[in-house]
Amino acid sequence: MDHPTVIHAVDHAVFSPEKMGKTTLFSSRHVLVGLNAFEPGQAHALHAHAGMDKVYHVLAGEGVFLLEGCELPMRAGDLLVAPDGVPHGVRNTSQDRLVVMAVLAPGTHSK
C-alpha cells in the first residue's frame, strides 16, 4: 500500500473456506499490521512469537481468544495484548465472519 493513505481495514479482509485468511496491510522492521479473517468455526491454533508482542483488535464479529490458559470472549471494538512468548490463538465461535487486526512489534523485515 502507498503511504500515507487511510486504510479501511475490513475492506482488505480475505476469507477462505479452507482456513483462516491472512492479509498484510503494512510491514517494516518496526511493526507488522495484518488482518486475520475467519469464517464461522475457523481457528488459528495456539502459538507464540519469540521476541514479538502482538495486539489483537477485533474489527468485526466475535470469537474466543486463547491467552495464558484462558478463553476470553471478544467482539468488535475489543483489544487484547499477547506479550512476547505467551501462547495465544483465536476461534470464531459465532455464525458470522470474524475480522481481527493483528499488530506485531517489532516487524518482520530485516534491517
Buried (B, 14 or more C-beta within 10 A) or exposed (E): EEEEEEEEBBEBBEEEEEEBBBBEBBBEEEBBBBBBBBBEEBBBEEEBBEEBBBBBBBBBBBBBBBBEEEEBEBEBEBEBEBEEEBBBBBBBBBEEBBBBBBBBBEBBEEE
